[in-house]
């Protein structure tokens, strides 16, 4: 599953799978932590939902954070 919703508000991107989730005792490495930090630095948020039916990453970033300065 994937989606992109730039409908005049913040940019929202969701990516997911229908796998078995992550193994019990899983510890985050640099990848997910870096993604969360980058989202926060842009004024947005990254949500990570992990369950037995799969994993879903949802990113929301304000449009102003993505606009280039002229």
C-alpha positions, 0 to 999 in steps of 0.5 A: 500500500502506498499513497500521496495526498497533496490536497492543498494542505500538508504533504502526506505520504503513507507506505505499508506492507502486509507482511508479518511486522518486525520480530519481537525484540526489534530495536531501531537502527539509524534508518528509522531514527534518521527518518523521524529526525528529518521529518521533525526538522521540517516541522512534520512527523513520521509515524511508524505502526508495526503490527502482526499484519504488517508495517506502515510508515506515514509522513506528514510535512508542511508544504512550506517546508518543501517550497524552495526559496527564491 
